Amino acid sequence: MPDDRLFSRLAPIRVVDAVSAVGGTASFTAGAINRVAAPEEAGLEGALVYCIDAKMAEILAGKNFALCLTTDKY
């Protein structure tokens, strides 16, 4: 978790706005993103995560997060 003394916290961004900002598509766009997190972290609720390979996809399976950015490969 980032140290609030070193990083500013902005207002949450809607998932639909985040998907639109990166030119992506999504089947689910409800909810909001309030932080960025690594897939290995516990408690990913409200987090944006990035999946770059099959190992990360396995780590994320069954976890509850706001949005996962990835390629069409995963």
N, C-alpha and C positions, 0 to 999 in steps of 0.2 A: 504494500500500500504506500503510495507516495506521501512524503512528509508535507503536510499542509503549510509548513513554514517556507518551503522551497517551491511549491507548485500552486498556481491559482486554480481554484475550482470554479468552473463556469456552470451556468444553468444546464440542465439536461437537454439533450437534443432528441427530437422524435426520430424513431427508427426510419420512418418513411422519408424524412428529410436527409438522413445520413445516406440512405441507399440512393436517393436522387443525386446527392452531391458527388458521389463517386461514379455515377452513370451506370449503376447496377440494376439488377432486377431481384425481386424477392417475392416469395409466396406468402410471407407473413410480415406485416409492417406495423403492427400495433406495438405500443410500448415506447420506452425512452431509454436512451443511453446516458449514464451518468459517470462513466469512467472507462478507461482502457485497461485490460488485464491480460496476463499471460494465461494460456489454456491450462497450465499446471496449477494455477491458484485455486484455492477453495473459495466458495461463496461468490460465484460469478454473476449473481442476479444483477441486472442493470448494466452489465459490462459488454464492451465491444472487444471481441477477440479476433485474432488472425490465424487462419489455418493454412500452413504451407505444405504439409505432407500427410501421408497416411497415418503416421505415428500421432500427430496432433489431432487428426480426425478421431482416432481411437480414444485419446484422452478426453475429448469433448463429448463423446457419446454418452447420452444420459444426463448431461449437465444442463443446468438452466442458465442461459445467458441471454442478453438482449439482442445481439447481432454478431454474426461471424462473417468476416470478410475472407474470401477465398477465391480460387479460380474455378472454372466450370469442371475441373478435373475432380474436385472433392465435393 
